[in-house]
C-alpha cells in the first residue's frame, strides 16, 4: 500500500476547507522468487507511480513448469459376452 497525503486549511467553526495537492507515491518494482524447475510469468513487475487518481491493482504471478509434466495412467474397458 501507498499512503498519499494533502494539506488543508479552514477557518475555526466553519465547514469550508481549502485543499492543497495530493502527494505522489510509488509502488516498488518486484522480482518473483525463483522456484527450481519453474519459470515465473511475469518474472518482474515494474515500479509504478501512484497518484490520487490511481486505482487499486492486483498483479498475478504464475509459475510454468520448465519441462512438461509426464502423466501416466491406466485405462480399463470391460466387454461382456452373454450367452
Backbone atoms as SQL, in Angstrom:
CREATE TABLE atoms (id INTEGER PRIMARY KEY, chain TEXT, resi INTEGER, resn TEXT, atom TEXT, x REAL, y REAL, z REAL);
INSERT INTO atoms VALUES
  (1, 'A', 1, 'UNK', 'N', 0.824, -1.217, 0.000),
  (2, 'A', 1, 'UNK', 'CA', 0.000, 0.000, 0.000),
  (3, 'A', 1, 'UNK', 'C', 0.853, 1.260, 0.000),
  (4, 'A', 2, 'UNK', 'N', 0.299, 2.291, -0.584),
  (5, 'A', 2, 'UNK', 'CA', 0.940, 3.597, -0.604),
  (6, 'A', 2, 'UNK', 'C', -0.046, 4.586, -0.001),
  (7, 'A', 3, 'UNK', 'N', 0.395, 5.392, 0.944),
  (8, 'A', 3, 'UNK', 'CA', -0.465, 6.393, 1.573),
  (9, 'A', 3, 'UNK', 'C', -0.108, 7.762, 1.019),
  (10, 'A', 4, 'UNK', 'N', -1.111, 8.425, 0.437),
  (11, 'A', 4, 'UNK', 'CA', -0.929, 9.772, -0.092),
  (12, 'A', 4, 'UNK', 'C', -1.508, 10.762, 0.912),
  (13, 'A', 5, 'UNK', 'N', -0.993, 11.965, 0.902),
  (14, 'A', 5, 'UNK', 'CA', -1.454, 12.991, 1.835),
  (15, 'A', 5, 'UNK', 'C', -1.701, 14.293, 1.100),
  (16, 'A', 6, 'UNK', 'N', -2.537, 15.141, 1.692),
  (17, 'A', 6, 'UNK', 'CA', -2.689, 16.517, 1.217),
  (18, 'A', 6, 'UNK', 'C', -3.055, 17.377, 2.415),
  (19, 'A', 7, 'UNK', 'N', -2.657, 18.623, 2.372),
  (20, 'A', 7, 'UNK', 'CA', -2.932, 19.546, 3.471),
  (21, 'A', 7, 'UNK', 'C', -4.180, 20.355, 3.147),
  (22, 'A', 8, 'UNK', 'N', -4.834, 20.811, 4.199),
  (23, 'A', 8, 'UNK', 'CA', -5.975, 21.700, 4.007),
  (24, 'A', 8, 'UNK', 'C', -5.926, 22.807, 5.047),
  (25, 'A', 9, 'UNK', 'N', -6.623, 23.886, 4.755),
  (26, 'A', 9, 'UNK', 'CA', -6.768, 24.982, 5.704),
  (27, 'A', 9, 'UNK', 'C', -8.249, 25.266, 5.853),
  (28, 'A', 10, 'UNK', 'N', -8.631, 25.689, 7.035),
  (29, 'A', 10, 'UNK', 'CA', -10.034, 26.046, 7.283),
  (30, 'A', 10, 'UNK', 'C', -10.081, 27.110, 8.379),
  (31, 'A', 11, 'UNK', 'N', -11.194, 27.754, 8.441),
  (32, 'A', 11, 'UNK', 'CA', -11.423, 28.752, 9.486),
  (33, 'A', 11, 'UNK', 'C', -12.152, 28.038, 10.615),
  (34, 'A', 12, 'UNK', 'N', -11.691, 28.229, 11.846),
  (35, 'A', 12, 'UNK', 'CA', -12.322, 27.580, 13.000),
  (36, 'A', 12, 'UNK', 'C', -13.814, 27.880, 13.009),
  (37, 'A', 13, 'UNK', 'N', -14.613, 26.831, 13.213),
  (38, 'A', 13, 'UNK', 'CA', -16.067, 26.985, 13.276),
  (39, 'A', 13, 'UNK', 'C', -16.736, 26.911, 11.909),
  (40, 'A', 14, 'UNK', 'N', -15.963, 26.740, 10.861),
  (41, 'A', 14, 'UNK', 'CA', -16.515, 26.673, 9.503),
  (42, 'A', 14, 'UNK', 'C', -16.253, 25.278, 8.924),
  (43, 'A', 15, 'UNK', 'N', -17.193, 24.799, 8.124),
  (44, 'A', 15, 'UNK', 'CA', -17.002, 23.503, 7.456),
  (45, 'A', 15, 'UNK', 'C', -16.251, 23.646, 6.138),
  (46, 'A', 16, 'UNK', 'N', -15.998, 24.857, 5.716),
  (47, 'A', 16, 'UNK', 'CA', -15.313, 25.086, 4.441),
  (48, 'A', 16, 'UNK', 'C', -13.824, 24.839, 4.606),
  (49, 'A', 17, 'UNK', 'N', -13.277, 24.047, 3.653),
  (50, 'A', 17, 'UNK', 'CA', -11.847, 23.726, 3.683),
  (51, 'A', 17, 'UNK', 'C', -11.256, 24.004, 2.312),
  (52, 'A', 18, 'UNK', 'N', -10.018, 24.467, 2.296),
  (53, 'A', 18, 'UNK', 'CA', -9.268, 24.645, 1.056),
  (54, 'A', 18, 'UNK', 'C', -8.163, 23.597, 1.055),
  (55, 'A', 19, 'UNK', 'N', -8.154, 22.779, 0.002),
  (56, 'A', 19, 'UNK', 'CA', -7.218, 21.655, -0.070),
  (57, 'A', 19, 'UNK', 'C', -6.047, 21.956, -0.981),
  (58, 'A', 20, 'UNK', 'N', -4.899, 21.458, -0.590),
  (59, 'A', 20, 'UNK', 'CA', -3.711, 21.523, -1.434),
  (60, 'A', 20, 'UNK', 'C', -3.629, 20.270, -2.294),
  (61, 'A', 21, 'UNK', 'N', -2.578, 20.128, -3.076),
  (62, 'A', 21, 'UNK', 'CA', -2.436, 18.955, -3.950),
  (63, 'A', 21, 'UNK', 'C', -2.073, 17.691, -3.156),
  (64, 'A', 22, 'UNK', 'N', -2.460, 16.551, -3.726),
  (65, 'A', 22, 'UNK', 'CA', -2.078, 15.264, -3.145),
  (66, 'A', 22, 'UNK', 'C', -0.597, 15.011, -3.395),
  (67, 'A', 23, 'UNK', 'N', 0.032, 14.307, -2.488),
  (68, 'A', 23, 'UNK', 'CA', 1.404, 13.853, -2.722),
  (69, 'A', 23, 'UNK', 'C', 1.363, 12.721, -3.748),
  (70, 'A', 24, 'UNK', 'N', 2.519, 12.336, -4.232),
  (71, 'A', 24, 'UNK', 'CA', 2.640, 11.233, -5.186),
  (72, 'A', 24, 'UNK', 'C', 3.473, 10.149, -4.525),
  (73, 'A', 25, 'UNK', 'N', 3.118, 8.893, -4.768),
  (74, 'A', 25, 'UNK', 'CA', 3.863, 7.772, -4.202),
  (75, 'A', 25, 'UNK', 'C', 4.321, 6.819, -5.291),
  (76, 'A', 26, 'UNK', 'N', 4.947, 5.715, -4.880),
  (77, 'A', 26, 'UNK', 'CA', 5.419, 4.721, -5.843),
  (78, 'A', 26, 'UNK', 'C', 5.217, 3.325, -5.274),
  (79, 'A', 27, 'UNK', 'N', 4.764, 2.430, -6.139),
  (80, 'A', 27, 'UNK', 'CA', 4.822, 1.009, -5.829),
  (81, 'A', 27, 'UNK', 'C', 6.176, 0.543, -6.331),
  (82, 'A', 28, 'UNK', 'N', 6.949, -0.083, -5.480),
  (83, 'A', 28, 'UNK', 'CA', 8.289, -0.528, -5.847),
  (84, 'A', 28, 'UNK', 'C', 8.232, -1.667, -6.857),
  (85, 'A', 29, 'UNK', 'N', 9.322, -1.835, -7.593),
  (86, 'A', 29, 'UNK', 'CA', 9.404, -2.968, -8.519),
  (87, 'A', 29, 'UNK', 'C', 9.474, -4.256, -7.697),
  (88, 'A', 30, 'UNK', 'N', 9.138, -5.371, -8.329),
  (89, 'A', 30, 'UNK', 'CA', 9.107, -6.655, -7.635),
  (90, 'A', 30, 'UNK', 'C', 9.658, -7.721, -8.561),
  (91, 'A', 31, 'UNK', 'N', 10.496, -8.584, -8.026),
  (92, 'A', 31, 'UNK', 'CA', 11.009, -9.730, -8.767),
  (93, 'A', 31, 'UNK', 'C', 10.501, -10.993, -8.093),
  (94, 'A', 32, 'UNK', 'N', 9.844, -11.845, -8.870),
  (95, 'A', 32, 'UNK', 'CA', 9.278, -13.081, -8.319),
  (96, 'A', 32, 'UNK', 'C', 10.391, -13.997, -7.836),
  (97, 'A', 33, 'UNK', 'N', 10.175, -14.657, -6.701),
  (98, 'A', 33, 'UNK', 'CA', 11.192, -15.577, -6.202),
  (99, 'A', 33, 'UNK', 'C', 11.386, -16.751, -7.167),
  (100, 'A', 34, 'UNK', 'N', 12.602, -17.235, -7.265),
  (101, 'A', 34, 'UNK', 'CA', 12.887, -18.376, -8.133),
  (102, 'A', 34, 'UNK', 'C', 12.416, -19.667, -7.478),
  (103, 'A', 35, 'UNK', 'N', 11.857, -20.541, -8.299),
  (104, 'A', 35, 'UNK', 'CA', 11.449, -21.870, -7.871),
  (105, 'A', 35, 'UNK', 'C', 12.105, -22.855, -8.833),
  (106, 'A', 36, 'UNK', 'N', 12.903, -23.756, -8.322),
  (107, 'A', 36, 'UNK', 'CA', 13.645, -24.685, -9.172),
  (108, 'A', 36, 'UNK', 'C', 12.688, -25.487, -10.057),
  (109, 'A', 37, 'UNK', 'N', 12.974, -25.480, -11.355),
  (110, 'A', 37, 'UNK', 'CA', 12.163, -26.236, -12.305),
  (111, 'A', 37, 'UNK', 'C', 10.962, -25.460, -12.841),
  (112, 'A', 38, 'UNK', 'N', 10.825, -24.189, -12.434),
  (113, 'A', 38, 'UNK', 'CA', 9.677, -23.384, -12.862),
  (114, 'A', 38, 'UNK', 'C', 10.142, -21.999, -13.296),
  (115, 'A', 39, 'UNK', 'N', 9.347, -21.387, -14.181),
  (116, 'A', 39, 'UNK', 'CA', 9.596, -20.019, -14.625),
  (117, 'A', 39, 'UNK', 'C', 8.412, -19.159, -14.228),
  (118, 'A', 40, 'UNK', 'N', 8.687, -18.020, -13.580),
  (119, 'A', 40, 'UNK', 'CA', 7.631, -17.098, -13.160),
  (120, 'A', 40, 'UNK', 'C', 7.181, -16.262, -14.353),
  (121, 'A', 41, 'UNK', 'N', 5.858, -16.091, -14.471),
  (122, 'A', 41, 'UNK', 'CA', 5.288, -15.269, -15.541),
  (123, 'A', 41, 'UNK', 'C', 4.311, -14.298, -14.904),
  (124, 'A', 42, 'UNK', 'N', 4.533, -13.005, -14.905),
  (125, 'A', 42, 'UNK', 'CA', 5.768, -12.339, -15.302),
  (126, 'A', 42, 'UNK', 'C', 6.842, -12.527, -14.235),
  (127, 'A', 43, 'UNK', 'N', 8.092, -12.420, -14.648),
  (128, 'A', 43, 'UNK', 'CA', 9.204, -12.590, -13.712),
  (129, 'A', 43, 'UNK', 'C', 9.445, -11.361, -12.864),
  (130, 'A', 44, 'UNK', 'N', 9.090, -10.194, -13.412),
  (131, 'A', 44, 'UNK', 'CA', 9.256, -8.940, -12.674),
  (132, 'A', 44, 'UNK', 'C', 8.047, -8.047, -12.908),
  (133, 'A', 45, 'UNK', 'N', 7.822, -7.162, -11.968),
  (134, 'A', 45, 'UNK', 'CA', 6.775, -6.151, -12.076),
  (135, 'A', 45, 'UNK', 'C', 7.468, -4.800, -11.923),
  (136, 'A', 46, 'UNK', 'N', 7.233, -3.909, -12.872),
  (137, 'A', 46, 'UNK', 'CA', 7.915, -2.609, -12.871),
  (138, 'A', 46, 'UNK', 'C', 7.422, -1.706, -11.754),
  (139, 'A', 47, 'UNK', 'N', 8.271, -0.750, -11.393),
  (140, 'A', 47, 'UNK', 'CA', 7.894, 0.294, -10.439),
  (141, 'A', 47, 'UNK', 'C', 6.803, 1.151, -11.085),
  (142, 'A', 48, 'UNK', 'N', 5.831, 1.589, -10.277),
  (143, 'A', 48, 'UNK', 'CA', 4.712, 2.366, -10.809),
  (144, 'A', 48, 'UNK', 'C', 4.477, 3.586, -9.925),
  (145, 'A', 49, 'UNK', 'N', 4.251, 4.725, -10.559),
  (146, 'A', 49, 'UNK', 'CA', 3.886, 5.934, -9.825),
  (147, 'A', 49, 'UNK', 'C', 2.419, 5.838, -9.418),
  (148, 'A', 50, 'UNK', 'N', 2.126, 6.222, -8.171),
  (149, 'A', 50, 'UNK', 'CA', 0.763, 6.180, -7.646),
  (150, 'A', 50, 'UNK', 'C', 0.317, 7.607, -7.368),
  (151, 'A', 51, 'UNK', 'N', -0.817, 7.988, -7.961),
  (152, 'A', 51, 'UNK', 'CA', -1.377, 9.318, -7.748),
  (153, 'A', 51, 'UNK', 'C', -2.758, 9.179, -7.116),
  (154, 'A', 52, 'UNK', 'N', -3.366, 10.294, -6.797),
  (155, 'A', 52, 'UNK', 'CA', -4.710, 10.249, -6.203),
  (156, 'A', 52, 'UNK', 'C', -5.734, 9.697, -7.186),
  (157, 'A', 53, 'UNK', 'N', -5.393, 9.639, -8.474),
  (158, 'A', 53, 'UNK', 'CA', -6.289, 9.088, -9.497),
  (159, 'A', 53, 'UNK', 'C', -6.068, 7.589, -9.700),
  (160, 'A', 54, 'UNK', 'N', -5.028, 7.023, -9.108),
  (161, 'A', 54, 'UNK', 'CA', -4.713, 5.607, -9.286),
  (162, 'A', 54, 'UNK', 'C', -5.774, 4.736, -8.629),
  (163, 'A', 55, 'UNK', 'N', -5.959, 3.552, -9.196),
  (164, 'A', 55, 'UNK', 'CA', -6.875, 2.558, -8.631),
  (165, 'A', 55, 'UNK', 'C', -6.065, 1.445, -7.986),
  (166, 'A', 56, 'UNK', 'N', -6.700, 0.704, -7.078),
  (167, 'A', 56, 'UNK', 'CA', -6.052, -0.477, -6.520),
  (168, 'A', 56, 'UNK', 'C', -5.678, -1.408, -7.676),
  (169, 'A', 57, 'UNK', 'N', -4.621, -2.175, -7.518),
  (170, 'A', 57, 'UNK', 'CA', -4.175, -3.068, -8.582),
  (171, 'A', 57, 'UNK', 'C', -3.778, -4.416, -8.009),
  (172, 'A', 58, 'UNK', 'N', -3.996, -5.449, -8.805),
  (173, 'A', 58, 'UNK', 'CA', -3.592, -6.809, -8.456),
  (174, 'A', 58, 'UNK', 'C', -2.745, -7.328, -9.607),
  (175, 'A', 59, 'UNK', 'N', -1.582, -7.864, -9.298),
  (176, 'A', 59, 'UNK', 'CA', -0.724, -8.477, -10.312),
  (177, 'A', 59, 'UNK', 'C', -0.590, -9.950, -9.939),
  (178, 'A', 60, 'UNK', 'N', -1.091, -10.816, -10.819),
  (179, 'A', 60, 'UNK', 'CA', -0.984, -12.259, -10.594),
  (180, 'A', 60, 'UNK', 'C', 0.308, -12.770, -11.215),
  (181, 'A', 61, 'UNK', 'N', 1.039, -13.574, -10.475),
  (182, 'A', 61, 'UNK', 'CA', 2.257, -14.192, -10.986),
  (183, 'A', 61, 'UNK', 'C', 2.025, -15.698, -10.998),
  (184, 'A', 62, 'UNK', 'N', 2.238, -16.291, -12.163),
  (185, 'A', 62, 'UNK', 'CA', 2.050, -17.732, -12.331),
  (186, 'A', 62, 'UNK', 'C', 3.405, -18.380, -12.543),
  (187, 'A', 63, 'UNK', 'N', 3.503, -19.649, -12.178),
  (188, 'A', 63, 'UNK', 'CA', 4.733, -20.410, -12.396),
  (189, 'A', 63, 'UNK', 'C', 4.436, -21.526, -13.397),
  (190, 'A', 64, 'UNK', 'N', 5.238, -21.567, -14.471),
  (191, 'A', 64, 'UNK', 'CA', 5.103, -22.593, -15.501),
  (192, 'A', 64, 'UNK', 'C', 6.265, -23.572, -15.352),
  (193, 'A', 65, 'UNK', 'N', 5.949, -24.853, -15.433),
  (194, 'A', 65, 'UNK', 'CA', 6.993, -25.870, -15.346),
  (195, 'A', 65, 'UNK', 'C', 7.927, -25.733, -16.543),
  (196, 'A', 66, 'UNK', 'N', 9.238, -25.802, -16.303),
  (197, 'A', 66, 'UNK', 'CA', 10.215, -25.685, -17.382),
  (198, 'A', 66, 'UNK', 'C', 10.117, -26.858, -18.356),
  (199, 'A', 67, 'UNK', 'N', 9.818, -28.034, -17.850),
  (200, 'A', 67, 'UNK', 'CA', 9.627, -29.212, -18.689),
  (201, 'A', 67, 'UNK', 'C', 8.208, -29.704, -18.464),
  (202, 'A', 68, 'UNK', 'N', 7.532, -30.096, -19.549),
  (203, 'A', 68, 'UNK', 'CA', 6.154, -30.559, -19.378),
  (204, 'A', 68, 'UNK', 'C', 6.092, -31.781, -18.456),
  (205, 'A', 69, 'UNK', 'N', 5.091, -31.806, -17.636),
  (206, 'A', 69, 'UNK', 'CA', 4.907, -32.942, -16.729),
  (207, 'A', 69, 'UNK', 'C', 4.435, -34.150, -17.532),
  (208, 'A', 70, 'UNK', 'N', 4.986, -35.297, -17.250),
  (209, 'A', 70, 'UNK', 'CA', 4.570, -36.539, -17.892),
  (210, 'A', 70, 'UNK', 'C', 3.633, -37.248, -16.918),
  (211, 'A', 71, 'UNK', 'N', 2.453, -37.531, -17.399),
  (212, 'A', 71, 'UNK', 'CA', 1.459, -38.198, -16.556),
  (213, 'A', 71, 'UNK', 'C', 1.172, -39.562, -17.148),
  (214, 'A', 72, 'UNK', 'N', 1.293, -40.571, -16.318),
  (215, 'A', 72, 'UNK', 'CA', 0.977, -41.929, -16.763),
  (216, 'A', 72, 'UNK', 'C', -0.258, -42.406, -16.030),
  (217, 'A', 73, 'UNK', 'N', -1.034, -43.207, -16.715),
  (218, 'A', 73, 'UNK', 'CA', -2.235, -43.747, -16.097),
  (219, 'A', 73, 'UNK', 'C', -2.604, -45.057, -16.773),
  (220, 'A', 74, 'UNK', 'N', -3.723, -45.602, -16.364),
  (221, 'A', 74, 'UNK', 'CA', -4.189, -46.857, -16.925),
  (222, 'A', 74, 'UNK', 'C', -5.670, -46.697, -17.213),
  (223, 'A', 75, 'UNK', 'N', -6.070, -47.147, -18.381),
  (224, 'A', 75, 'UNK', 'CA', -7.473, -47.083, -18.754),
  (225, 'A', 75, 'UNK', 'C', -7.961, -48.528, -18.899),
  (226, 'A', 76, 'UNK', 'N', -9.147, -48.808, -18.405),
  (227, 'A', 76, 'UNK', 'CA', -9.705, -50.143, -18.489),
  (228, 'A', 76, 'UNK', 'C', -11.012, -50.111, -19.246),
  (229, 'A', 77, 'UNK', 'N', -11.293, -51.238, -19.900),
  (230, 'A', 77, 'UNK', 'CA', -12.558, -51.385, -20.595),
  (231, 'A', 77, 'UNK', 'C', -13.007, -52.822, -20.397),
  (232, 'A', 78, 'UNK', 'N', -14.215, -53.020, -19.935),
  (233, 'A', 78, 'UNK', 'CA', -14.762, -54.359, -19.732),
  (234, 'A', 78, 'UNK', 'C', -15.773, -54.653, -20.827),
  (235, 'A', 79, 'UNK', 'N', -15.598, -55.791, -21.476),
  (236, 'A', 79, 'UNK', 'CA', -16.510, -56.218, -22.533),
  (237, 'A', 79, 'UNK', 'C', -17.145, -57.528, -22.082),
  (238, 'A', 80, 'UNK', 'N', -18.448, -57.557, -22.111),
  (239, 'A', 80, 'UNK', 'CA', -19.178, -58.723, -21.609),
  (240, 'A', 80, 'UNK', 'C', -19.821, -59.476, -22.769),
  (241, 'A', 81, 'UNK', 'N', -19.778, -60.821, -22.678),
  (242, 'A', 81, 'UNK', 'CA', -20.478, -61.680, -23.663),
  (243, 'A', 81, 'UNK', 'C', -21.538, -62.438, -22.903),
  (244, 'A', 82, 'UNK', 'N', -22.767, -62.296, -23.351),
  (245, 'A', 82, 'UNK', 'CA', -23.865, -63.010, -22.719),
  (246, 'A', 82, 'UNK', 'C', -24.365, -64.083, -23.683),
  (247, 'A', 83, 'UNK', 'N', -24.502, -65.335, -23.143),
  (248, 'A', 83, 'UNK', 'CA', -24.998, -66.440, -23.959),
  (249, 'A', 83, 'UNK', 'C', -26.316, -66.923, -23.374);
